[in-house]
């Protein structure tokens, strides 16, 4: 098995490093945000942005679209979260419990809550309907980078700047397990969509695979990149996942056995010239979307070839 990845379209319009991309109201649209303090919307078939923008006062680190309420939650560098009603095109709430940047936002459809991860070492859980703060976890003196939800078990995995991963029961908001995952910062953690596995990436450039059923015992530790791993994304239907790194590359892996399949980089794929900060694998044409410090948003077409 191997993959062949080709550039589908490059989207340009932002004027500084980008830190986030997120699904939008339709499969062929995404939102983006970064250091130019602007949220843009893109049709994945067109290189230019849509006639849509939200201008804020601070750098944008995270974006979450909630389809049920047609709301956009925007996490920024000063710890605030803007909630925007897209139908009426106005901000309806400003949330502030964090004192530093909001790196990640997730929606838990099981109990209609939003989870926010912050550089101040805290994780917050918000009621998505009345915007009340339900719980605030002080997890580390370092940064809380990213989190991942296992909806069937209503379980949250959290990647921390001290190298730990914490597991939180989202029924009662209690921590149920923790373990040290990386020698340096744990930057990203995701639940495998098909197997009882947890996959993490760290500042140590390693991709680590953990056995959930065996008390999160490590199965493999792969020196996957030259510099920090910032994101992991699974293909919506094929047994593939991708990793994004500060080393300016994206790598494609088998989701069945963790085998390395392909490296997407500048010299071979016309890829990013700087750190790749965020990737998103969307259902629209099964495109892999990437963005980073070079301000480009690139859509990739990845084909799986069985040998």
C-alpha positions as CSV (number, residue, x, y, z in Angstrom):
1,X,0.0,0.0,0.0
2,X,1.2,3.5,-0.8
3,X,-0.2,7.0,-1.3
4,X,0.2,9.6,-4.0
5,X,-0.5,13.1,-2.8
6,X,-0.9,16.0,-5.2
7,X,-1.7,19.7,-4.8
8,X,-5.4,20.4,-5.5
9,X,-5.6,24.1,-4.9
10,X,-3.7,26.8,-3.0
11,X,-5.8,29.4,-1.2
12,X,-4.2,32.8,-0.5
13,X,-5.5,36.0,1.2
14,X,-4.3,36.1,4.8
15,X,-1.3,38.3,5.6
16,X,0.4,36.5,8.4
17,X,1.0,33.1,10.0
18,X,-2.1,30.9,10.3
19,X,-2.9,28.7,13.4
20,X,-6.3,27.3,12.7
21,X,-8.7,25.9,10.1
22,X,-12.1,24.5,10.9
23,X,-15.1,22.9,9.2
24,X,-17.9,25.3,8.2
25,X,-21.6,25.1,7.5
26,X,-21.2,23.2,4.3
27,X,-18.8,20.4,3.4
28,X,-17.0,22.4,0.7
29,X,-16.3,25.4,3.1
30,X,-13.8,26.0,5.9
31,X,-12.9,28.8,8.2
32,X,-9.4,30.0,8.9
33,X,-7.7,32.4,11.3
34,X,-4.3,33.5,12.5
35,X,-2.0,36.4,13.3
36,X,-3.7,38.9,11.0
37,X,-6.6,38.7,13.5
38,X,-9.1,37.9,10.7
39,X,-11.5,34.9,10.3
40,X,-11.9,34.1,6.7
41,X,-14.2,31.6,4.9
42,X,-13.2,29.6,1.9
43,X,-14.9,27.6,-0.8
44,X,-12.4,24.6,-1.2
45,X,-12.9,24.7,-5.0
46,X,-11.9,28.4,-5.3
47,X,-8.5,30.0,-4.5
48,X,-10.0,33.4,-3.3
49,X,-11.8,33.8,0.0
50,X,-15.6,34.2,0.3
51,X,-17.2,37.6,0.9
52,X,-17.0,36.9,4.6
53,X,-14.7,38.1,7.4
54,X,-14.6,38.7,11.1
55,X,-12.0,41.2,12.3
56,X,-10.8,40.9,15.9
57,X,-8.3,42.8,18.1
58,X,-6.1,39.8,18.8
59,X,-4.4,36.9,17.1
60,X,-6.7,33.9,16.5
61,X,-5.6,30.5,17.7
62,X,-8.7,28.4,17.4
63,X,-12.0,28.2,15.6
64,X,-15.1,26.0,16.2
65,X,-18.2,25.9,14.1
66,X,-21.3,24.4,15.8
67,X,-23.9,23.4,13.2
68,X,-26.8,22.9,15.7
69,X,-26.7,26.6,16.7
70,X,-25.0,28.1,13.6
71,X,-22.5,29.6,15.9
72,X,-18.8,30.3,15.5
73,X,-16.6,30.1,18.6
74,X,-13.2,31.9,18.2
75,X,-10.4,31.5,20.7
76,X,-7.8,34.3,20.7
77,X,-4.3,35.0,22.1
78,X,-5.4,36.9,25.2
79,X,-7.6,34.1,26.5
80,X,-11.0,35.3,25.4
81,X,-13.6,33.4,23.3
82,X,-15.9,35.2,20.9
83,X,-19.2,33.6,20.2
84,X,-20.7,34.8,16.9
85,X,-24.3,34.1,15.6
86,X,-23.7,33.6,11.9
87,X,-27.3,33.9,11.0
88,X,-27.7,37.4,12.4
89,X,-24.0,38.2,11.8
90,X,-23.3,39.5,15.3
91,X,-21.3,38.6,18.4
92,X,-23.6,37.3,21.1
93,X,-21.2,36.4,23.8
94,X,-17.7,37.1,25.1
95,X,-16.2,34.5,27.4
96,X,-13.1,35.0,29.5
97,X,-11.9,32.5,32.0
98,X,-8.4,31.9,30.5
99,X,-5.6,34.4,30.9
100,X,-3.6,33.3,27.9
101,X,-4.2,32.0,24.4
102,X,-7.0,29.5,23.6
103,X,-5.2,26.8,21.5
104,X,-8.1,24.4,20.9
105,X,-11.9,24.4,21.0
106,X,-14.0,21.2,20.8
107,X,-17.8,20.6,20.8
108,X,-19.2,17.7,22.8
109,X,-22.5,16.7,21.2
110,X,-23.2,14.3,24.0
111,X,-24.0,17.0,26.5
112,X,-23.9,20.2,24.4
113,X,-20.7,21.6,25.9
114,X,-17.6,23.3,24.5
115,X,-14.1,22.5,25.7
116,X,-11.4,25.1,25.6
117,X,-7.6,24.5,26.0
118,X,-5.4,27.3,27.1
119,X,-1.7,28.3,27.3
120,X,-2.3,29.3,30.9
121,X,-2.4,25.5,31.8
122,X,-6.2,25.3,32.2
123,X,-9.0,23.5,30.4
124,X,-12.6,24.9,30.6
125,X,-15.9,23.3,29.9
126,X,-18.7,25.6,28.8
127,X,-22.5,25.1,28.4
128,X,-23.0,25.7,24.7
129,X,-26.6,26.9,25.2
130,X,-26.4,29.4,28.1
131,X,-22.5,30.0,27.9
132,X,-22.0,29.3,31.6
133,X,-18.7,27.9,32.9
134,X,-19.3,24.4,34.1
135,X,-15.8,23.4,35.1
136,X,-12.3,24.7,35.1
137,X,-9.3,22.3,35.4
138,X,-5.9,23.6,36.4
139,X,-3.9,20.9,34.7
140,X,-0.3,22.1,34.5
141,X,2.0,25.1,34.8
142,X,2.8,24.6,31.1
143,X,0.4,25.0,28.1
144,X,-2.7,22.9,27.4
145,X,-2.2,22.3,23.7
146,X,-5.0,20.1,22.3
147,X,-7.7,17.6,23.3
148,X,-9.6,14.8,21.7
149,X,-13.1,13.4,22.4
150,X,-14.0,9.7,22.3
151,X,-17.8,10.3,22.0
152,X,-18.8,6.6,22.6
153,X,-17.2,6.6,26.0
154,X,-17.7,10.4,26.6
155,X,-14.0,10.5,27.4
156,X,-11.6,13.4,26.8
157,X,-7.8,13.1,26.3
158,X,-5.7,16.2,26.9
159,X,-2.2,16.9,25.7
160,X,-0.1,19.0,28.1
161,X,3.0,21.1,27.8
162,X,4.8,19.1,30.6
163,X,4.6,16.0,28.4
164,X,1.7,14.4,30.1
165,X,-1.7,13.2,28.8
166,X,-4.7,13.4,31.0
167,X,-8.0,11.5,30.6
168,X,-11.2,13.1,31.8
169,X,-14.6,11.5,32.2
170,X,-17.0,14.0,30.6
171,X,-20.0,12.6,32.4
172,X,-18.8,13.8,35.8
173,X,-15.8,16.0,34.9
174,X,-13.4,13.8,36.9
175,X,-9.9,12.8,35.9
176,X,-9.7,9.1,35.5
177,X,-6.1,8.5,34.3
178,X,-2.9,10.3,33.4
179,X,0.5,9.2,32.1
180,X,3.7,10.8,30.8
181,X,3.7,10.6,27.0
182,X,6.6,12.7,25.7
183,X,10.0,13.9,27.0
184,X,9.1,17.5,26.0
185,X,5.7,19.0,25.4
186,X,2.8,16.8,24.3
187,X,1.3,18.9,21.5
188,X,-1.5,16.8,20.1
189,X,-3.5,13.7,21.0
190,X,-6.2,11.9,19.1
191,X,-8.4,8.8,19.6
192,X,-8.1,6.4,16.7
193,X,-11.5,6.2,14.9
194,X,-11.4,2.4,14.4
195,X,-9.1,0.8,17.0
196,X,-8.8,1.2,20.8
197,X,-5.7,3.3,20.4
198,X,-4.6,6.8,21.4
199,X,-2.0,8.6,19.2
200,X,0.1,11.5,20.4
201,X,2.6,13.8,18.9
202,X,5.1,16.0,20.7
203,X,7.8,18.6,20.7
204,X,10.2,15.7,20.7
205,X,9.1,15.0,17.1
206,X,7.9,11.5,18.1
207,X,4.6,9.9,17.2
208,X,3.5,7.6,20.0
209,X,0.8,5.0,19.9
210,X,-0.9,3.9,23.1
211,X,-3.0,0.8,23.9
212,X,-6.2,2.0,25.6
213,X,-7.3,-1.5,26.7
214,X,-3.9,-2.2,28.3
215,X,-3.9,0.9,30.6
216,X,-2.4,3.1,27.9
217,X,0.7,1.0,27.6
218,X,2.9,2.3,24.7
219,X,2.8,0.2,21.6
220,X,5.2,2.2,19.4
221,X,7.3,5.3,19.5
222,X,8.2,6.6,16.0
223,X,10.7,9.4,15.4
224,X,8.3,10.8,12.8
225,X,9.6,14.3,12.1
226,X,12.7,16.5,12.4
227,X,11.0,19.0,14.7
228,X,7.8,19.3,16.8
229,X,4.6,17.6,15.7
230,X,1.7,20.1,15.8
231,X,-1.3,18.2,14.5
232,X,-2.7,14.8,13.6
233,X,-5.7,14.2,11.3
234,X,-7.5,11.0,10.1
235,X,-8.9,10.5,6.6
236,X,-12.7,10.5,6.7
237,X,-13.1,7.1,5.1
238,X,-9.7,5.5,4.2
239,X,-7.3,3.9,6.7
240,X,-4.9,6.9,6.6
241,X,-3.8,9.6,9.0
242,X,-1.5,12.6,8.5
243,X,0.9,14.5,10.8
244,X,1.9,18.1,10.5
245,X,5.2,19.5,11.8
246,X,7.4,22.5,12.5
247,X,9.8,20.9,10.0
248,X,7.6,22.3,7.2
249,X,6.3,18.9,6.2
250,X,3.2,16.7,6.3
251,X,3.5,12.9,6.5
252,X,0.9,10.3,5.5
253,X,0.7,7.1,7.6
254,X,-1.3,3.9,7.5
255,X,-4.0,3.9,10.2
256,X,-4.0,0.1,10.3
257,X,-0.4,-0.4,11.3
258,X,1.3,3.0,11.6
259,X,3.5,2.4,8.5
260,X,5.0,5.6,7.0
261,X,3.7,6.1,3.4
262,X,4.6,9.5,2.1
263,X,6.2,12.8,2.9
264,X,4.7,16.0,1.5
265,X,7.2,18.8,1.5
266,X,8.3,21.9,-0.5
267,X,10.9,20.3,-2.8
268,X,8.6,17.5,-4.0
269,X,5.0,18.8,-3.7
270,X,5.1,22.6,-3.8
271,X,4.2,22.5,-0.1
272,X,4.7,24.9,2.8
273,X,7.8,27.0,3.2
274,X,7.4,27.3,7.0
275,X,6.0,25.4,9.9
276,X,2.8,23.5,9.3
277,X,0.5,24.3,12.2
278,X,-2.8,22.8,11.5
279,X,-4.3,20.1,9.2
280,X,-7.9,19.0,8.5
281,X,-9.1,16.1,6.5
282,X,-12.6,17.0,5.1
283,X,-15.3,14.9,3.5
284,X,-15.5,17.2,0.5
285,X,-13.5,15.3,-2.2
286,X,-11.6,13.7,0.7
287,X,-9.3,16.7,0.6
288,X,-6.5,17.2,3.2
289,X,-6.3,20.9,4.2
290,X,-3.1,22.3,5.7
291,X,-2.0,25.7,6.9
292,X,0.9,27.3,8.7
293,X,3.4,30.1,9.2
294,X,3.6,30.9,5.5
295,X,0.0,32.1,5.5
296,X,-1.0,29.7,2.8
297,X,-3.9,27.3,2.9
298,X,-3.3,24.3,0.7
299,X,-5.8,21.6,-0.3
300,X,-4.3,18.2,-1.1
301,X,-5.7,15.2,-3.0
302,X,-4.4,11.9,-1.6
303,X,-5.0,8.7,-3.5
304,X,-4.4,5.2,-1.9
305,X,-2.7,2.7,-4.2
306,X,-2.8,-1.0,-3.2
307,X,0.3,-2.8,-4.3
